[in-house]
């Protein structure tokens, strides 16, 4: 069981996000979700979308973001990096070029969001990369079926934001059902993980990792406090 800290690549500058990755690792984070800021992050809340916009104001050259990601990987070879990219960003970079970049630098785990259809996703999977799939707490049959057919980790909603499926009233029963469906790939839980006790809840439910987002991001101006919070989250693993 591990925690996954979110890194706003390029916010407020590419150099500062590179340094933040080092701080994450020093605090005990062993997995980092690193993004390509999107020009149209329509699935994000105002907070993350605002950070992406600021990053692109400072640098709108995706080549520079790629260089930074490679630099992070070289500096932190023991940290597992998960790459978040909107489909519109992949299209702007060029699907073939995006795939080549990920393969050449061993970025094998992709969170591909904002899909219009499955064309680009299928192309990325066919190239040998792993694409995650999202399963909401409602445990919708179509999402479970997509999870069964996917080749990447399952991103399981950690806490409900809508009505709960009475067949699976808690996270533990949700994860147990995914396992019963034959899913053996990692199940990482996120959305609603704001405190150390939430990480403990994910662990007790059988999750393989917990995404920790805004709680850490909002402490970026106070590095000692941020690192102390990461340690508290990590201790629950």
N, C-alpha and C positions, 0 to 999 in steps of 0.2 A: 504494500500500500504506500502510495506516494502523493505528494501534492503537486499541482501544476500551476505555476504562476504565469499570469498573462503579461506579455511585454508589448507595449505600444511602440512598434518599430518606427523610429524617426521622430518621436515626441519627447521633448520639444525639438530636439535635433537628432540626427542619426548618431552622432558621437555620444550624446548623453544616453541614448537607449542602449548603446553598446556597453557603456560603463554600468548601466543599471543591471544588465544581464550578469555582469561580474559580481555585483552586490547580491543579487538573488542567489547565485551559486554559493557565495561565501556564507550566506545565512542558512544554508542547508537545503535549498531547493534543488532537486535533481531532474526536474522536467520543466521546460518552458514552452509556452505557446507564444509564438512570435508571428506577427501579422505583416502582410502587405497592406498598407492603408489603401482603402478603396475610395474612388472619387464619388461613389454612390453607395454608401454603406446603409442601405435602407432597412436592413434587419436589426441594426444596432439601436440602442437607446441613445439619448442625447449626449451622455457622458463619453462613451467610446467613439461615437460618430464625431464629436467635437475634437477629440484627440487625433483622429485620423485626418480631419480637415487641417488642423494645425501642422501636422507632420508634412502634409503635402504642400502647405504654404511655404514651409522651410525648404523642402526639396521635393520636386515632382518627377524626379528621374528614377525610375524603378531599377536601373542598373546600380545605382548607389545603394538601394535597399538590399539588393542581392549581394553586393560586396560586403555590406555590414553583416548580413547573416552568415556568410562564409567566415568572416573574421571572428564572429562569436563562436562558431563551431570549432575553429582552430584554437581559440583561447580556452574554450571549455569543452574539451573532447569527451568528457565523461557525462555531460549533460545531454539528455534526450530533448531534441527540439521538434515540436509539432508546428507545422506551417499552416496558418490560416490565410485563405485567399478567397475573395469574391470571384465568381465566374466572370464578372465584367472586368476585373483586374487581369485575370488569366488571358482573356481575349485581347486586352490592350498589350500585354507583354508578348502575346503569341503563344498559343497552346503548345506547339512543338518546342518552342524555346523554354517555356516554363517547365515542361517535362524534362528536357535535357538538363536544365539547371538543377532540378531536384535530384535526378539520377546521378549526375556527376558529383554532387556534393553530399550524397547519402541522406537527403531529406525525404524519407520514405513515407512519413505519416502526414496526410493532408486533411485539413478541415476545409472542404470546398463548400461555400455557401452562396445563396442567391441564384440557384439554378433555374434556367428557363426550361430545360429539358435534360435528358441524360446523355446527350451527345458528347460533351466535353468530359463529363465524369467518366463515361465508359472509355474514352480515349486515354485518360490518365491511368485508369485501372489496367487497361490492356498493355500499357507501357511498363507495368511492374510496380506502380506506386499503390499505396494503401489509402483509400478514401473513407473517412469516418461517416457514420450515419447517426442521425439524431432521433431519439425516442422520447416522446413526451410522457409525463407521468400518467396521462390518461390511458396509456398502453393501447393505442389505436392499432387494430389488426394490420392495416396497410404499412404502418411504420415498423411493426415487428417483422413483417414479411421482408421489407427492404433491409432490415438489420440482418436477417438470415442470409440474404443474398449478397450482402456487402463483403468486402475483404479487409476493411479497416476496423479500428476500434469502434465500439458503440458509445456514443455520447448520450448518457442517460440523464434526464432531468432529475435533479436531486430532491427538489421540493415542488409540490404542486402550486400552480398559479390559476388553475381552473378546477372544475369538479374532479373528484377522485373516482377511478374505476373501483367499484366495491369488490371486485374479484381480487384486486391488488391494492389494498388500502395503505401500504407503506412501501418504502424503498426496498426493504429486504424482500418482500413478496414480488415486487417488480423484477428485481435482479434474478430471483429464483426462477421466475417464469421464463426469462430470457435464456437462462442456462438450460431449463427443461426443454426449450425449443431447439437445443443443439448448438447454441452459440458458445463457442469456446474462446473466442477472441477477447481481448481486454475490454472491460466496461469501466469507463471513466465517467464520473458523475459531476455535474455542474448545474448552475442556476440555483441560487439560494444558499450557496456555501459562503457565509459571511463571518463565521466565528469558529474558533477551534473545536467547539463541541459539534459543529456540523461535519467536520472532517472525521471525528470519531464516529458519528452516525453513519457516514458513508462506509467506513471500515467495518463496522458491525453489521452493515447490510450486505457485505460481500463485494463492495466495489474495489476496483484495482487502483484507482487514483481519484483525487478530487480536484476540480478546477477552482482556483481561488483568484478572483478578479479584482473588483473595485475596492475591496477592503485594503489590498496591498497598494493598488495604484494611487489611492488617495493619501498614502503616506510617503509618496516620492519626495516631498519637500523636507522630510525629516528621516533621513537615512537610518540613524540608529533605531528610531521607533519602528520603522519599516522592517528592519532586519530582526528585531526582537519579535515582531508579530509573525514573521515567516517562521521563526524558530518555534513559536507557540503552536502554529498550525502543524509543523513537521513533527513535533513531539507526539501528536495524536496518531501518527502513522505506526 
